[in-house]
Amino acid sequence: MLTNYMKKKQLLLAKTTFQGAFYFTRFVTNPKIIMTGSAVFSTTCRDVSYKENGFYTLNGKKQTCYQHQTFLFTQDSIIIINSKGETLHTFNIADDNTDLKDTHICKHDRYAIDINIQSNNDFTISYRVNGPKKKYNITTRYRRLKKDHVINLLLLTEN
């Protein structure tokens, strides 16, 4: 059984990990795509705002991608909300490890997510997507940017 102390410890790890600027590499299996970009987690009053910008090449053309989500932290859970205000995932802190798992149903498709926090500087988010017309995996690896890289990132995003 998970004690309140262990829940608080795991939530604290997630809160401290989901802060700051990261470089990400995302692998999609179908179609085969590799995305790269930057992601920034910034704290507001009671939640964390997540914004990413990246790019990938598809059919010989460079494409850009953008995503915005909100991470809400309650006493014993983490809730991810999309830019439309819809709840995507709720992670209940059920045991004393750093794996966070949930499933989201969108129309006829099932999105199973697994967040594995290796450290405050390195974590992975994996999706398995299954549906009548969908079957693919998405794995995104995040690595914290060093301070000098963060300054360059901030300068680029201000222009």
C-alpha positions, 0 to 999 in steps of 0.5 A: 500500500502506498503511504501519503509520504510515498505519494508526495515523494512521487508527485514531487519528483514529477513536479520537479521533472516537469519544469524547465526546457528540454530537447525532444526526439520523437519516433513514430512507427506508422508512417515512420517519422522522427521529430525533433524540437524543444519543449518548455514546462512553465509553472503557473499558479497551480499547474504546469503549462507545456509547449513544444515546437518541432519539425519532421520530414514527411514525403521529402517536405519539412513539416513543423509541429506545435503542441500545448497542454496543461499538467494539473497536480492534485494531492494524489494524481497528475491530470493532462489537459489538451489545448481545448480544455479536455482531459487526456490523461489522469495518472493516479499515484498507485505505487512507489515507482516513477512509471505513470500509465493511463489509457485515453479513448478518442472516438474508436481509438485507444491511446495507452500512455506510459511516462517513465521518469529516469531522472529530473533531466531525462524522461520518456513518454510512450504511446501505443495507439490502436483502433479500427484504422490506426496502429502505431507507436510514438516514443518521445525522449526528453533531455533537459537543456543546459542553461546556455542552450535555454538562453538561446532557446528563449532568444529564438522564441522571442523573435 
